[in-house]
Amino acid sequence: GENVEQHPSTLSVQEGDSAVIKCTYSDSASNYFPWYKQELGKRPQLIIDIRSNVGEKKDQRIAVTLNKTAKHFSLHITETQPEDSAVYFCASKGGGSNYKLTFGKGTLLTVNP
Amino acid sequence: GAGVSQSPRYKVAKRGQDVALRCDPISGHVSLFWYQQALGQGPEFLTYFQNEAQLDKSGLPSDRFFAERPEGSVSTLKIQRTQQEDSAVYLCASSPTGANSPLHFGNGTRLTVT
């Protein structure tokens, strides 16, 4: 099955700085890569996703890049704000399934004011 | 409209008790998923329904876990003879279709087995 590795496990930045979280996946046939934000005690919420036919997608301060050759994708948050503090999960849809998401272990992002 | 609703929000069970966790998906969503999230970890797949059909239950940890969605809407995850290792947050998610459509998660049920 699919295996997703996520780094770093914790990330602390100053308000206004950029944050980058990286994930690698194992199945070269994986074709869908969402990112979820989870605040403490709340539901994971989709913040951005990318499909395997594009290399980059941007939505305001958030962008995701995908390198299919290297099998890795990254989340970039610019001009971070304290409300960006949360746990971020990457996920991949692959491993022979067209519906099952495999999640990384998460990154705790702390934005210090 | 309303999002995915799960109940109860918290459940404390004594080891050996049976529990039932409920999920109300977004109306009209064909696909429904159950995930288990241990403390400090990412969600892990348990099972998948397309309408009332359970198409994949490969993630269920043991035969003590059982899920159903008899009318293709509300789903129940049942855990029999709970063990301490079952303690986790159980997340339900739904999507309009299974393939490459975003998952909408509920707030989860936090199960603590004492």
gemmi code that builds the backbone of each chain (N, CA, C; Angstrom):
import gemmi

chains = {
    "A": [
        ("GLY", (0.814, -1.206, 0.000), (0.000, 0.000, 0.000), (0.839, 1.243, 0.000)),
        ("GLU", (0.178, 2.376, -0.038), (0.845, 3.677, -0.064), (1.483, 3.983, 1.277)),
        ("ASN", (2.646, 4.678, 1.226), (3.303, 5.146, 2.434), (3.608, 6.633, 2.268)),
        ("VAL", (3.231, 7.430, 3.255), (3.449, 8.882, 3.193), (4.298, 9.307, 4.387)),
        ("GLU", (5.400, 9.980, 4.092), (6.272, 10.520, 5.130), (6.162, 12.042, 5.126)),
        ("GLN", (6.085, 12.639, 6.313), (5.901, 14.088, 6.428), (6.953, 14.669, 7.358)),
        ("HIS", (7.517, 15.811, 6.939), (8.548, 16.487, 7.737), (8.403, 18.002, 7.606)),
        ("PRO", (8.716, 18.774, 8.656), (9.109, 18.295, 9.980), (7.883, 17.927, 10.817)),
        ("SER", (8.088, 17.362, 11.981), (6.954, 17.046, 12.847), (6.498, 18.282, 13.610)),
        ("THR", (7.422, 19.205, 13.874), (7.070, 20.483, 14.479), (7.814, 21.596, 13.755)),
        ("LEU", (7.170, 22.766, 13.693), (7.755, 23.908, 12.992), (7.299, 25.170, 13.706)),
        ("SER", (8.256, 25.989, 14.087), (7.945, 27.234, 14.772), (8.507, 28.383, 13.954)),
        ("VAL", (7.659, 29.363, 13.632), (8.099, 30.509, 12.830), (7.596, 31.796, 13.466)),
        ("GLN", (8.211, 32.894, 13.078), (7.741, 34.206, 13.519), (6.663, 34.695, 12.557)),
        ("GLU", (5.724, 35.410, 13.103), (4.654, 35.994, 12.291), (5.263, 36.756, 11.111)),
        ("GLY", (4.703, 36.492, 9.922), (5.212, 37.158, 8.731), (6.208, 36.340, 7.935)),
        ("ASP", (6.830, 35.350, 8.600), (7.766, 34.464, 7.897), (6.992, 33.442, 7.068)),
        ("SER", (7.742, 32.712, 6.236), (7.152, 31.626, 5.460), (7.358, 30.298, 6.177)),
        ("ALA", (6.471, 29.351, 5.871), (6.578, 28.002, 6.431), (6.473, 27.004, 5.281)),
        ("VAL", (7.296, 25.970, 5.340), (7.275, 24.930, 4.310), (7.205, 23.562, 4.974)),
        ("ILE", (6.279, 22.756, 4.535), (6.125, 21.387, 5.038), (6.240, 20.443, 3.839)),
        ("LYS", (7.005, 19.371, 4.020), (7.284, 18.482, 2.900), (6.774, 17.063, 3.147)),
        ("CYS", (6.314, 16.437, 2.078), (5.853, 15.053, 2.158), (6.396, 14.254, 0.983)),
        ("THR", (6.679, 12.991, 1.244), (7.037, 12.065, 0.173), (6.040, 10.915, 0.174)),
        ("TYR", (5.837, 10.333, -0.997), (4.926, 9.205, -1.108), (5.609, 8.077, -1.857)),
        ("SER", (5.051, 6.886, -1.754), (5.748, 5.721, -2.300), (5.178, 5.215, -3.621)),
        ("ASP", (3.900, 5.427, -3.864), (3.262, 4.845, -5.052), (3.307, 5.823, -6.221)),
        ("SER", (4.044, 5.478, -7.255), (4.178, 6.381, -8.389), (2.855, 6.595, -9.131)),
        ("ALA", (1.865, 5.743, -8.878), (0.558, 5.901, -9.522), (-0.375, 6.828, -8.754)),
        ("SER", (0.060, 7.316, -7.603), (-0.788, 8.235, -6.819), (-1.088, 9.470, -7.637)),
        ("ASN", (-2.331, 9.967, -7.523), (-2.731, 11.037, -8.431), (-3.465, 12.199, -7.771)),
        ("TYR", (-3.603, 12.159, -6.440), (-4.350, 13.227, -5.771), (-3.722, 13.468, -4.415)),
        ("PHE", (-3.439, 14.769, -4.124), (-2.651, 15.099, -2.933), (-3.294, 16.285, -2.208)),
        ("PRO", (-4.116, 16.026, -1.202), (-4.723, 17.131, -0.445), (-3.910, 17.463, 0.803)),
        ("TRP", (-4.129, 18.663, 1.300), (-3.565, 19.104, 2.574), (-4.716, 19.512, 3.487)),
        ("TYR", (-4.636, 19.034, 4.744), (-5.667, 19.343, 5.720), (-5.062, 20.108, 6.898)),
        ("LYS", (-5.850, 21.020, 7.438), (-5.477, 21.772, 8.630), (-6.395, 21.327, 9.762)),
        ("GLN", (-5.808, 21.004, 10.908), (-6.605, 20.551, 12.038), (-6.242, 21.353, 13.277)),
        ("GLU", (-7.173, 22.151, 13.748), (-6.975, 22.869, 15.007), (-7.326, 21.938, 16.150)),
        ("LEU", (-6.815, 22.248, 17.316), (-6.947, 21.361, 18.470), (-8.406, 21.021, 18.745)),
        ("GLY", (-8.705, 19.737, 18.752), (-10.052, 19.282, 19.079), (-11.078, 19.479, 17.978)),
        ("LYS", (-10.604, 19.863, 16.798), (-11.555, 20.131, 15.708), (-11.332, 19.180, 14.540)),
        ("ARG", (-12.189, 19.284, 13.566), (-12.125, 18.396, 12.418), (-11.017, 18.804, 11.460)),
        ("PRO", (-10.415, 17.854, 10.747), (-9.495, 18.230, 9.669), (-10.275, 18.964, 8.587)),
        ("GLN", (-9.701, 20.056, 8.093), (-10.355, 20.824, 7.036), (-9.415, 20.951, 5.849)),
        ("LEU", (-9.955, 20.681, 4.672), (-9.164, 20.778, 3.449), (-8.783, 22.234, 3.201)),
        ("ILE", (-7.485, 22.484, 2.977), (-7.066, 23.849, 2.677), (-6.615, 24.004, 1.231)),
        ("ILE", (-6.083, 22.982, 0.633), (-5.672, 23.017, -0.750), (-5.400, 21.598, -1.214)),
        ("ASP", (-5.560, 21.347, -2.502), (-5.228, 20.035, -3.041), (-4.643, 20.189, -4.438)),
        ("ILE", (-3.957, 19.157, -4.882), (-3.343, 19.193, -6.201), (-3.464, 17.817, -6.831)),
        ("ARG", (-3.661, 17.811, -8.119), (-3.750, 16.555, -8.847), (-2.471, 16.343, -9.635)),
        ("SER", (-2.259, 15.123, -10.052), (-0.944, 14.763, -10.594), (-0.666, 15.359, -11.966)),
        ("ASN", (-1.658, 16.007, -12.565), (-1.417, 16.563, -13.898), (-0.954, 18.032, -13.843)),
        ("VAL", (-0.749, 18.556, -12.626), (-0.210, 19.917, -12.504), (0.961, 19.899, -11.523)),
        ("GLY", (1.838, 20.900, -11.645), (3.016, 20.935, -10.790), (2.900, 21.901, -9.627)),
        ("GLU", (1.964, 22.856, -9.730), (1.848, 23.853, -8.671), (0.433, 24.412, -8.665)),
        ("LYS", (-0.011, 24.746, -7.462), (-1.327, 25.370, -7.309), (-1.235, 26.380, -6.190)),
        ("LYS", (-1.880, 27.529, -6.381), (-1.768, 28.586, -5.378), (-3.151, 29.112, -5.030)),
        ("ASP", (-3.334, 29.430, -3.746), (-4.576, 30.026, -3.277), (-4.221, 31.040, -2.200)),
        ("GLN", (-4.134, 32.291, -2.599), (-3.765, 33.395, -1.712), (-2.413, 33.113, -1.075)),
        ("ARG", (-2.338, 32.948, 0.243), (-1.040, 32.774, 0.906), (-0.552, 31.327, 0.911)),
        ("ILE", (-1.349, 30.424, 0.353), (-1.023, 29.005, 0.406), (-0.717, 28.491, -0.992)),
        ("ALA", (0.314, 27.682, -1.108), (0.650, 27.067, -2.385), (1.113, 25.638, -2.137)),
        ("VAL", (0.881, 24.798, -3.115), (1.373, 23.418, -3.055), (2.136, 23.141, -4.351)),
        ("THR", (3.273, 22.472, -4.213), (4.061, 22.062, -5.375), (4.175, 20.551, -5.380)),
        ("LEU", (4.222, 19.977, -6.561), (4.298, 18.532, -6.722), (5.428, 18.178, -7.678)),
        ("ASN", (6.291, 17.263, -7.253), (7.353, 16.736, -8.091), (7.105, 15.237, -8.244)),
        ("LYS", (6.497, 14.858, -9.381), (6.127, 13.459, -9.576), (7.338, 12.554, -9.738)),
        ("THR", (8.386, 13.083, -10.335), (9.584, 12.270, -10.541), (10.195, 11.863, -9.209)),
        ("ALA", (10.283, 12.838, -8.314), (10.874, 12.577, -7.002), (9.842, 12.048, -6.011)),
        ("LYS", (8.585, 12.056, -6.381), (7.490, 11.609, -5.500), (7.474, 12.399, -4.211)),
        ("HIS", (7.487, 13.716, -4.349), (7.281, 14.524, -3.163), (6.471, 15.766, -3.493)),
        ("PHE", (5.798, 16.271, -2.468), (4.981, 17.481, -2.608), (5.113, 18.304, -1.332)),
        ("SER", (4.940, 19.589, -1.483), (5.203, 20.505, -0.377), (4.095, 21.544, -0.244)),
        ("LEU", (3.881, 21.962, 0.987), (2.942, 23.041, 1.303), (3.751, 24.269, 1.674)),
        ("HIS", (3.410, 25.393, 1.081), (4.103, 26.653, 1.357), (3.068, 27.650, 1.872)),
        ("ILE", (3.342, 28.206, 3.034), (2.487, 29.263, 3.585), (3.336, 30.512, 3.702)),
        ("THR", (2.915, 31.583, 3.044), (3.653, 32.845, 3.136), (2.942, 33.793, 4.096)),
        ("GLU", (3.710, 34.772, 4.562), (3.173, 35.819, 5.460), (2.344, 35.185, 6.582)),
        ("THR", (2.941, 34.255, 7.302), (2.194, 33.506, 8.316), (1.595, 34.423, 9.370)),
        ("GLN", (0.439, 33.973, 9.891), (-0.290, 34.702, 10.920), (-0.540, 33.757, 12.090)),
        ("PRO", (-0.741, 34.281, 13.294), (-0.979, 33.396, 14.450), (-2.115, 32.408, 14.221)),
        ("GLU", (-3.131, 32.809, 13.471), (-4.263, 31.904, 13.227), (-3.910, 30.751, 12.279)),
        ("ASP", (-2.721, 30.781, 11.705), (-2.255, 29.647, 10.918), (-1.755, 28.512, 11.820)),
        ("SER", (-1.585, 28.787, 13.098), (-1.097, 27.764, 14.035), (-2.099, 26.616, 14.114)),
        ("ALA", (-1.616, 25.412, 13.842), (-2.467, 24.213, 13.803), (-1.579, 23.030, 13.434)),
        ("VAL", (-2.201, 21.858, 13.346), (-1.508, 20.690, 12.798), (-1.915, 20.541, 11.339)),
        ("TYR", (-0.939, 20.368, 10.477), (-1.186, 20.213, 9.047), (-0.863, 18.784, 8.627)),
        ("PHE", (-1.757, 18.180, 7.866), (-1.570, 16.813, 7.381), (-1.544, 16.817, 5.857)),
        ("CYS", (-0.563, 16.137, 5.297), (-0.602, 15.854, 3.880), (-1.226, 14.478, 3.687)),
        ("ALA", (-1.702, 14.219, 2.499), (-2.293, 12.915, 2.199), (-2.096, 12.613, 0.729)),
        ("SER", (-2.204, 11.342, 0.431), (-2.020, 10.881, -0.942), (-3.068, 9.827, -1.258)),
        ("LYS", (-3.556, 9.859, -2.478), (-4.489, 8.820, -2.899), (-3.777, 7.938, -3.900)),
        ("GLY", (-3.523, 6.693, -3.519), (-2.804, 5.789, -4.402), (-2.861, 4.385, -3.864)),
        ("GLY", (-1.805, 3.643, -4.083), (-1.759, 2.276, -3.598), (-2.814, 1.401, -4.214)),
        ("GLY", (-3.192, 1.705, -5.454), (-4.176, 0.871, -6.138), (-5.612, 1.222, -5.819)),
        ("SER", (-5.805, 2.298, -5.035), (-7.162, 2.684, -4.662), (-7.500, 4.033, -5.276)),
        ("ASN", (-8.747, 4.193, -5.712), (-9.155, 5.505, -6.223), (-10.002, 6.255, -5.211)),
        ("TYR", (-9.954, 5.812, -3.926), (-10.766, 6.504, -2.929), (-10.055, 6.629, -1.575)),
        ("LYS", (-9.084, 5.773, -1.298), (-8.488, 5.747, 0.035), (-7.359, 6.751, 0.147)),
        ("LEU", (-7.454, 7.652, 1.149), (-6.376, 8.588, 1.441), (-5.450, 7.999, 2.495)),
        ("THR", (-4.148, 8.125, 2.252), (-3.142, 7.786, 3.251), (-2.543, 9.097, 3.745)),
        ("PHE", (-2.573, 9.294, 5.064), (-2.134, 10.555, 5.656), (-0.720, 10.455, 6.204)),
        ("GLY", (-0.031, 11.600, 6.194), (1.210, 11.709, 6.933), (0.912, 11.847, 8.419)),
        ("LYS", (1.983, 11.893, 9.234), (1.794, 11.944, 10.683), (1.511, 13.344, 11.199)),
        ("GLY", (1.617, 14.341, 10.343), (1.259, 15.690, 10.743), (2.442, 16.562, 11.122)),
        ("THR", (2.252, 17.870, 10.961), (3.236, 18.878, 11.370), (2.537, 19.901, 12.245)),
        ("LEU", (3.031, 20.071, 13.458), (2.492, 21.097, 14.351), (3.187, 22.411, 14.035)),
        ("LEU", (2.427, 23.331, 13.442), (2.963, 24.647, 13.103), (2.568, 25.649, 14.181)),
        ("THR", (3.551, 26.335, 14.693), (3.308, 27.401, 15.665), (3.822, 28.699, 15.077)),
        ("VAL", (2.935, 29.693, 14.978), (3.327, 31.014, 14.488), (3.355, 31.954, 15.680)),
        ("ASN", (4.534, 32.446, 15.981), (4.716, 33.300, 17.161), (4.507, 34.767, 16.792)),
        ("PRO", (3.651, 35.453, 17.575), (3.377, 36.862, 17.247), (4.583, 37.754, 17.525)),
    ],
    "B": [
        ("GLY", (-25.404, 24.040, 3.696), (-26.137, 23.141, 4.582), (-25.257, 22.633, 5.681)),
        ("ALA", (-25.757, 21.712, 6.473), (-25.030, 21.183, 7.604), (-23.869, 20.340, 7.123)),
        ("GLY", (-22.836, 20.273, 7.933), (-21.697, 19.443, 7.616), (-21.910, 18.035, 8.120)),
        ("VAL", (-20.837, 17.274, 8.203), (-20.885, 15.915, 8.722), (-21.039, 15.991, 10.243)),
        ("SER", (-22.005, 15.270, 10.760), (-22.294, 15.306, 12.183), (-22.002, 13.951, 12.810)),
        ("GLN", (-21.279, 13.964, 13.935), (-20.969, 12.711, 14.625), (-21.431, 12.786, 16.071)),
        ("SER", (-21.876, 11.641, 16.567), (-22.273, 11.581, 17.975), (-21.967, 10.203, 18.538)),
        ("PRO", (-21.653, 10.096, 19.847), (-21.454, 11.240, 20.734), (-20.135, 11.929, 20.445)),
        ("ARG", (-19.924, 13.076, 21.020), (-18.656, 13.787, 20.841), (-17.559, 13.124, 21.660)),
        ("TYR", (-17.929, 12.652, 22.837), (-16.998, 11.954, 23.718), (-17.689, 10.694, 24.245)),
        ("LYS", (-16.895, 9.642, 24.393), (-17.429, 8.398, 24.932), (-16.366, 7.752, 25.804)),
        ("VAL", (-16.746, 7.460, 27.038), (-15.865, 6.721, 27.940), (-16.482, 5.349, 28.145)),
        ("ALA", (-15.720, 4.319, 27.894), (-16.214, 2.952, 28.041), (-15.264, 2.163, 28.918)),
        ("LYS", (-15.842, 1.290, 29.708), (-15.014, 0.361, 30.481), (-14.565, -0.759, 29.549)),
        ("ARG", (-13.375, -1.249, 29.774), (-12.858, -2.326, 28.941), (-13.856, -3.482, 28.926)),
        ("GLY", (-14.140, -3.961, 27.735), (-15.077, -5.061, 27.581), (-16.480, -4.634, 27.165)),
        ("GLN", (-16.770, -3.349, 27.304), (-18.085, -2.850, 26.888), (-18.151, -2.698, 25.366)),
        ("ASP", (-19.363, -2.714, 24.858), (-19.599, -2.441, 23.441), (-19.959, -0.968, 23.287)),
        ("VAL", (-19.535, -0.364, 22.160), (-19.885, 1.026, 21.882), (-20.390, 1.141, 20.446)),
        ("ALA", (-21.206, 2.178, 20.217), (-21.711, 2.465, 18.876), (-21.532, 3.946, 18.603)),
        ("LEU", (-20.901, 4.244, 17.506), (-20.607, 5.630, 17.131), (-21.394, 5.946, 15.853)),
        ("ARG", (-22.026, 7.131, 15.853), (-22.928, 7.471, 14.760), (-22.343, 8.572, 13.886)),
        ("CYS", (-22.642, 8.464, 12.587), (-22.214, 9.481, 11.633), (-23.374, 9.844, 10.715)),
        ("ASP", (-23.663, 11.158, 10.648), (-24.634, 11.691, 9.694), (-23.866, 12.433, 8.613)),
        ("PRO", (-23.761, 11.876, 7.411), (-22.970, 12.547, 6.377), (-23.724, 13.732, 5.784)),
        ("ILE", (-23.042, 14.471, 4.943), (-23.706, 15.553, 4.219), (-24.734, 14.925, 3.266)),
        ("SER", (-25.920, 15.525, 3.246), (-27.008, 14.970, 2.450), (-26.601, 14.841, 0.977)),
        ("GLY", (-26.870, 13.666, 0.428), (-26.563, 13.448, -0.981), (-25.172, 12.918, -1.259)),
        ("HIS", (-24.318, 12.881, -0.233), (-22.969, 12.361, -0.454), (-23.021, 10.836, -0.572)),
        ("VAL", (-22.442, 10.371, -1.664), (-22.478, 8.946, -1.962), (-21.480, 8.169, -1.108)),
        ("SER", (-20.308, 8.767, -0.927), (-19.211, 8.049, -0.266), (-19.117, 8.426, 1.200)),
        ("LEU", (-18.831, 7.412, 2.011), (-18.660, 7.632, 3.449), (-17.480, 6.816, 3.925)),
        ("PHE", (-16.655, 7.448, 4.746), (-15.435, 6.827, 5.237), (-15.390, 6.918, 6.760)),
        ("TRP", (-14.761, 5.940, 7.372), (-14.391, 6.002, 8.779), (-12.860, 5.947, 8.859)),
        ("TYR", (-12.320, 6.859, 9.675), (-10.887, 6.893, 9.947), (-10.682, 6.864, 11.454)),
        ("GLN", (-9.555, 6.312, 11.872), (-9.156, 6.296, 13.280), (-7.935, 7.195, 13.432)),
        ("GLN", (-7.980, 8.106, 14.413), (-6.852, 8.998, 14.638), (-6.342, 8.848, 16.068)),
        ("ALA", (-5.198, 8.209, 16.212), (-4.566, 8.093, 17.516), (-3.924, 9.434, 17.877)),
        ("LEU", (-3.665, 9.621, 19.150), (-3.119, 10.891, 19.632), (-1.789, 11.199, 18.942)),
        ("GLY", (-1.683, 12.377, 18.345), (-0.446, 12.798, 17.712), (-0.155, 12.151, 16.381)),
        ("GLN", (-1.147, 11.480, 15.809), (-0.951, 10.791, 14.529), (-1.935, 11.304, 13.481)),
        ("GLY", (-1.680, 10.921, 12.232), (-2.626, 11.238, 11.186), (-3.770, 10.235, 11.159)),
        ("PRO", (-4.871, 10.602, 10.538), (-5.994, 9.661, 10.426), (-5.579, 8.413, 9.644)),
        ("GLU", (-6.093, 7.266, 10.095), (-5.833, 6.004, 9.397), (-7.155, 5.412, 8.930)),
        ("PHE", (-7.163, 4.973, 7.687), (-8.365, 4.445, 7.052), (-8.876, 3.197, 7.754)),
        ("LEU", (-10.187, 3.161, 7.972), (-10.827, 1.968, 8.520), (-11.691, 1.285, 7.475)),
        ("THR", (-12.654, 2.043, 6.911), (-13.610, 1.408, 6.007), (-14.263, 2.447, 5.103)),
        ("TYR", (-14.839, 1.968, 3.986), (-15.412, 2.839, 2.960), (-16.741, 2.281, 2.470)),
        ("PHE", (-17.735, 3.157, 2.376), (-19.048, 2.812, 1.826), (-19.327, 3.645, 0.584)),
        ("GLN", (-19.912, 2.996, -0.386), (-20.492, 3.725, -1.505), (-21.993, 3.430, -1.430)),
        ("ASN", (-22.758, 4.456, -1.123), (-24.169, 4.260, -0.764), (-24.244, 3.250, 0.383)),
        ("GLU", (-25.017, 2.200, 0.247), (-25.153, 1.249, 1.353), (-24.128, 0.125, 1.289)),
        ("ALA", (-23.369, 0.077, 0.224), (-22.423, -1.026, 0.038), (-21.078, -0.721, 0.702)),
        ("GLN", (-20.639, -1.632, 1.531), (-19.322, -1.510, 2.164), (-18.301, -2.122, 1.206)),
        ("LEU", (-17.583, -1.254, 0.488), (-16.697, -1.728, -0.565), (-15.303, -2.079, -0.059)),
        ("ASP", (-14.931, -1.548, 1.097), (-13.588, -1.811, 1.591), (-13.626, -1.743, 3.112)),
        ("LYS", (-13.250, -2.830, 3.757), (-13.152, -2.821, 5.218), (-11.777, -3.296, 5.647)),
        ("SER", (-10.814, -3.105, 4.766), (-9.472, -3.630, 5.002), (-8.760, -2.967, 6.173)),
        ("GLY", (-9.195, -1.768, 6.582), (-8.527, -1.072, 7.666), (-9.070, -1.387, 9.045)),
        ("LEU", (-10.147, -2.109, 9.139), (-10.704, -2.448, 10.448), (-9.690, -3.307, 11.203)),
        ("PRO", (-9.329, -2.916, 12.437), (-8.217, -3.574, 13.139), (-8.484, -5.021, 13.520)),
        ("SER", (-9.739, -5.349, 13.791), (-10.047, -6.722, 14.201), (-11.512, -6.993, 13.939)),
        ("ASP", (-11.924, -8.237, 14.165), (-13.337, -8.572, 13.941), (-14.238, -8.023, 15.040)),
        ("ARG", (-13.653, -7.278, 15.996), (-14.492, -6.606, 16.995), (-15.092, -5.328, 16.428)),
        ("PHE", (-14.555, -4.880, 15.292), (-15.026, -3.649, 14.655), (-15.990, -4.000, 13.532)),
        ("PHE", (-17.109, -3.278, 13.518), (-18.136, -3.534, 12.512), (-18.768, -2.213, 12.131)),
        ("ALA", (-18.966, -1.987, 10.830), (-19.603, -0.750, 10.385), (-20.740, -1.074, 9.450)),
        ("GLU", (-21.751, -0.220, 9.466), (-22.891, -0.412, 8.575), (-23.436, 0.929, 8.130)),
        ("ARG", (-24.145, 0.887, 7.021), (-24.790, 2.075, 6.452), (-26.016, 1.561, 5.695)),
        ("PRO", (-26.996, 1.056, 6.412), (-28.065, 0.249, 5.810), (-28.910, 0.952, 4.754)),
        ("GLU", (-29.098, 2.269, 4.882), (-29.943, 2.966, 3.909), (-29.152, 3.949, 3.067)),
        ("GLY", (-27.843, 3.817, 3.120), (-27.008, 4.667, 2.293), (-26.870, 6.093, 2.802)),
        ("SER", (-27.233, 6.330, 4.051), (-27.092, 7.669, 4.611), (-26.322, 7.578, 5.926)),
        ("VAL", (-27.028, 7.505, 7.051), (-26.403, 7.413, 8.370), (-25.575, 6.131, 8.461)),
        ("SER", (-24.424, 6.255, 9.130), (-23.574, 5.083, 9.340), (-23.285, 4.927, 10.825)),
        ("THR", (-23.089, 3.692, 11.228), (-22.730, 3.379, 12.615), (-21.476, 2.514, 12.621)),
        ("LEU", (-20.528, 2.908, 13.450), (-19.338, 2.097, 13.698), (-19.500, 1.483, 15.079)),
        ("LYS", (-19.466, 0.170, 15.118), (-19.641, -0.531, 16.386), (-18.333, -1.220, 16.764)),
        ("ILE", (-17.978, -1.101, 18.018), (-16.801, -1.784, 18.534), (-17.264, -2.666, 19.688)),
        ("GLN", (-17.015, -3.938, 19.559), (-17.419, -4.883, 20.603), (-16.240, -5.161, 21.531)),
        ("ARG", (-16.572, -5.406, 22.782), (-15.558, -5.809, 23.783), (-14.342, -4.880, 23.703)),
        ("THR", (-14.591, -3.596, 23.933), (-13.541, -2.588, 23.757), (-12.301, -2.898, 24.580)),
        ("GLN", (-11.147, -2.546, 23.997), (-9.842, -2.700, 24.625), (-9.207, -1.321, 24.747)),
        ("GLN", (-8.201, -1.210, 25.613), (-7.551, 0.089, 25.805), (-6.942, 0.617, 24.509)),
        ("GLU", (-6.456, -0.279, 23.674), (-5.829, 0.179, 22.424), (-6.837, 0.745, 21.424)),
        ("ASP", (-8.126, 0.600, 21.741), (-9.148, 1.194, 20.872), (-9.317, 2.682, 21.148)),
        ("SER", (-8.723, 3.178, 22.216), (-8.846, 4.596, 22.551), (-8.239, 5.441, 21.440)),
        ("ALA", (-9.056, 6.339, 20.889), (-8.649, 7.158, 19.745), (-9.810, 8.085, 19.416)),
        ("VAL", (-9.581, 8.969, 18.446), (-10.678, 9.740, 17.858), (-11.114, 9.028, 16.588)),
        ("TYR", (-12.404, 8.797, 16.470), (-12.943, 8.149, 15.282), (-13.610, 9.217, 14.425)),
        ("LEU", (-13.055, 9.396, 13.244), (-13.516, 10.436, 12.328), (-14.347, 9.815, 11.211)),
        ("CYS", (-15.437, 10.454, 10.925), (-16.248, 10.085, 9.776), (-16.069, 11.175, 8.717)),
        ("ALA", (-16.054, 10.788, 7.459), (-15.949, 11.749, 6.366), (-16.863, 11.322, 5.240)),
        ("SER", (-17.371, 12.304, 4.499), (-18.175, 11.971, 3.333), (-17.709, 12.791, 2.139)),
        ("SER", (-18.043, 12.316, 0.969), (-17.734, 13.057, -0.249), (-18.802, 12.753, -1.290)),
        ("PRO", (-18.965, 13.680, -2.248), (-20.004, 13.461, -3.268), (-19.789, 12.162, -4.050)),
        ("THR", (-18.531, 11.908, -4.397), (-18.164, 10.642, -5.023), (-16.848, 10.226, -4.416)),
        ("GLY", (-16.388, 9.045, -4.723), (-15.161, 8.567, -4.091), (-13.903, 9.066, -4.750)),
        ("ALA", (-13.910, 9.133, -6.058), (-12.668, 9.375, -6.777), (-12.310, 10.852, -6.839)),
        ("ASN", (-11.232, 11.214, -6.149), (-10.661, 12.556, -6.254), (-11.598, 13.689, -5.888)),
        ("SER", (-12.602, 13.433, -5.087), (-13.418, 14.537, -4.582), (-13.064, 14.737, -3.112)),
        ("PRO", (-13.009, 15.985, -2.668), (-12.525, 16.270, -1.316), (-13.366, 15.590, -0.249)),
        ("LEU", (-12.712, 15.155, 0.814), (-13.394, 14.599, 1.963), (-13.809, 15.718, 2.910)),
        ("HIS", (-15.026, 15.606, 3.426), (-15.538, 16.519, 4.437), (-15.633, 15.732, 5.734)),
        ("PHE", (-14.835, 16.124, 6.710), (-14.783, 15.391, 7.967), (-15.770, 15.923, 8.986)),
        ("GLY", (-16.215, 15.019, 9.862), (-16.924, 15.418, 11.059), (-15.937, 15.771, 12.158)),
        ("ASN", (-16.465, 16.207, 13.321), (-15.593, 16.571, 14.439), (-15.040, 15.365, 15.180)),
        ("GLY", (-15.587, 14.199, 14.876), (-15.055, 12.990, 15.476), (-15.698, 12.638, 16.808)),
        ("THR", (-15.517, 11.396, 17.183), (-15.885, 10.915, 18.520), (-14.608, 10.491, 19.214)),
        ("ARG", (-14.348, 11.105, 20.365), (-13.167, 10.702, 21.134), (-13.558, 9.573, 22.061)),
        ("LEU", (-13.034, 8.403, 21.825), (-13.319, 7.218, 22.637), (-12.166, 6.975, 23.594)),
        ("THR", (-12.515, 6.874, 24.865), (-11.532, 6.531, 25.892), (-11.978, 5.246, 26.559)),
        ("VAL", (-11.132, 4.237, 26.522), (-11.441, 2.952, 27.151), (-10.607, 2.829, 28.419)),
        ("THR", (-11.299, 2.666, 29.535), (-10.602, 2.630, 30.841), (-10.524, 1.206, 31.396)),
    ],
}
model = gemmi.Model(1)
for chain_id, residues in chains.items():
    chain = gemmi.Chain(chain_id)
    for i, (resn, *xyz) in enumerate(residues, 1):
        res = gemmi.Residue()
        res.name, res.seqid = resn, gemmi.SeqId(i, " ")
        for name, pos in zip(("N", "CA", "C"), xyz):
            atom = gemmi.Atom()
            atom.name, atom.element = name, gemmi.Element(name[0])
            atom.pos, atom.b_iso = gemmi.Position(*pos), 0.0
            res.add_atom(atom)
        chain.add_residue(res)
    model.add_chain(chain)
structure = gemmi.Structure()
structure.add_model(model)
structure.setup_entities()
